[in-house]
Structure formats: C-alpha cells, structure tokens
Amino acid sequence: MAWTPLTSDRLGDLIRFLGPREAHCTAVIEKLLDNGRAIIPDSSDHRVVMRIDPAGRIDGAILQSKSGLYYPVLSDSACRVEQSAIDVLRKGTRRVYSVMGRTKDAGAIEAALPTQPVQAVEYYLMTQDSPPLENPHPRLPEDLTIVRSDVTDGKRLATIQKLYEVEEVLLPGNTFDAAASLQHLKAALRTQIVIHGMLGGVPVAKAATNARGLFFDQIGGVFTDPSIRSRGVGTTLVLRLLSLIAAEKKSATLFVKTHNGPALSMYRNLGFQVVDGFRISYYR
C-alpha cells in the first residue's frame, strides 16, 4: 500500500471515502471544508496523507496537525498503518502529541509510531438521528434561561469553560492556561453552535458542537456546574442543541468516556446509540 499526501485531483475521492464514515471522523471532514466547499487544508496548520490500494482506490487517510495530533480514518479491512505512512508524515512534523480516532484506527497508528502513549482515554462513539421532544425535568430551575452564545460571550463564559476543562480535559500534571482557554473558546464561538444556561445572570451550564461536517455535527464540551447537577439542566441544553442541529438537516455524533455513567445514561435517554469505540491517546 502506498501513502501519499493529499492532492487536489484526489480531494473528491477522499470526501467520498470519508462520507460513509463521517460519524467517527467529523473533525477530519471539517478540516476539508470551507463554507461547504471541499478544500485542501492549509499546510501550515494541517495536512492529510492518503493510503492508496493497488487498484488506485483510497482506503485510508490520516489528518496530521503541526501540533502533533494524528487522526487516522481507515477502511474496515485495513488493520495496520505501514511504516511508509510514518515516513511521509514526518515530512510535516516529527512531533507526536496525541492520537485520536475510532479505537481500531487509533491502535493501528499507535503500533506504527516509534513511541507508545503515556495515557489513553477510552470512549464510546454515539450517534443520534432525530431529537426527542423537550420534556421539562421536574426539578429544572424555574428561572433557568437558555441563550445561543455568540462571539461577544467569551469573557462571560470563561469561568464555566475553566470548570469544564479542569474536570474533563486537563491531564494529570498539567496546569490550566487561562489565555489559551479563552482563545480556544473565542474560536469556537466563531465557528461552532454554542449555547449556555444562566441562573441569575450567571452562566451555569453549556453545550456545543466541536466539529461540523457535511451530514453530522459533533457535540462536545457539555458541562453543568456541580452545584445544580441532577436537575435536568444538561439534558435541557443538549435537547436545545440537538434541535438546532436537526434544523440544519444534520445528525449528531459524540464520544463519551466509557466510565462516565451519568453522561451515558443521559445520552441514551436522548436517543443516542453506541456505534463504536473511540480513543484519545497522549504522548509526552
């Protein structure tokens, strides 16, 4: 099998390969789109390499970022990533910070990389096609207001974003970076669907997409302040977010940690089904 960088003449072929797999690679497809038009990513930020089978068909791809993120998407029949792929990828960057993707695909590139991850987080990949009707939770705070967030809400949401990152994102031994967090949040407010819940004028919960594809939007960053959990706030926000996704004729996808029982229960109650395993691995 030959691995080669993405070229403009194979862009359509790559989109057709990724399309049926979009639920588990929405973030990859997002990097190939600009206002719905297929593009080759800016090489100063991301690059894509393709695996070409003997018949000339694409049967795998890897998205690589300059920061060292690797996102493999392989056909079901592909069980390994060859050393030739790593050789091509090293022409972009030698840094390896993390690998993410369907469990099988992530494992394939991990086996080919020269070093092994220091930590791996396992998730369930879940999808949902049509949101249920909103049904108010009996303990939902009466004065909860739900707002569609916009680019002016960065500082207003900074505290709830910090709580989310410290609890769900920050790896052991790492410290919270307020400036980087705010920069990332502002970027999301420009490009993603973000909503937040408020009590007394203070944001207490949020839900958002974190990747937007052709037919799927990926949900991420769902968080409720611990002081008001188990009162239906998170469910209410996700329902509202799902309605916004459905209004654009899209389905929803997400990945949730395998040990997060409350979140799994919430998503199952909202009609999500587990369709595969997903993994994010971290390197030094």
Summary of the structure (lengths in Angstrom):
residues: 284
radius of gyration: 19.3
end to end distance: 29.7
largest distance: 62.6
contacts: 879
relative contact order: 0.17
helix: 35%
strand: 32%
